């Protein structure tokens, strides 16, 4: 049986830590395709540049947190 060739991941490995998190939950949403494309593009470009946040989850979480707090809700 042939061994599978290992490939090295390019770029730094993401360090995902939600500040003062009580754990992660699951939320499924549908987004406009143009918004989803922009999110994917932002995540890829930020990962290449080494800028945090760079995962789609981290970007959405940060944006949602800011919006919720802006409305006066405590997170």
N, C-alpha and C positions, 0 to 999 in steps of 0.2 A: 504494500500500500504506500503510495507516494505521500510525502509530508507536504502540508500546506505551507506556502511561503508567507512569512509574516511581513507586514508592511508597517513602517513607522508612521505614526501620526505626525502631521506637519503642524507646527505652531504649538503654543503652550496649551496645556490641559485646563479646561475651565474649572474655576474654584467657585462653586455655587454654595453660598451661605446666605440665607435670608436673615437679616438682622432681627434679633429677639424673636425668632420664629417659634411657633408652637407646633411645627410640623407642616407638611405640605398636604393640601387637599387637591381634589381633581375637579376641573371645570371644563366643560366642552362648550364651545361657542362657534358660531359661523361668522366669518368675516367677509367683507367685500373683497373680491379677488385682487383689486388694485392695492388695497391696504395690506393684504397678506403678502403680495409680491414685494411691497416696500419693506415690510418687516423682515422678510427673508434676506433681501438685499442688504438692509442695515446690519443684520446679524453677521452675515458673511464679511462685509467690509470692516466691521468693528473687530471681528476675530482676526482678520489679516493684519489690522493695525495694532492689535494687542490692547484695545480699549475695552474697559469694563463698562457696563454689562455687554456681553456679546452673545449670549444664548437668547433664543426667541423667548423662552420662559422668563429670563431675568429682565429683558427689555419690557415685556408686557407687564410683569409684576411691578417694576419701578414706575412705569407710566400710570398704571391703575392706582397704585399707592398714592402718588402725587395728586391725582384727580380726586380720589376719595377724601384725602386730607384737605384739599382745596375747598371741598364742599362742606367742611366742618366736621366730618366724621373722624373718630379716633381709630387708628389701626393698631 
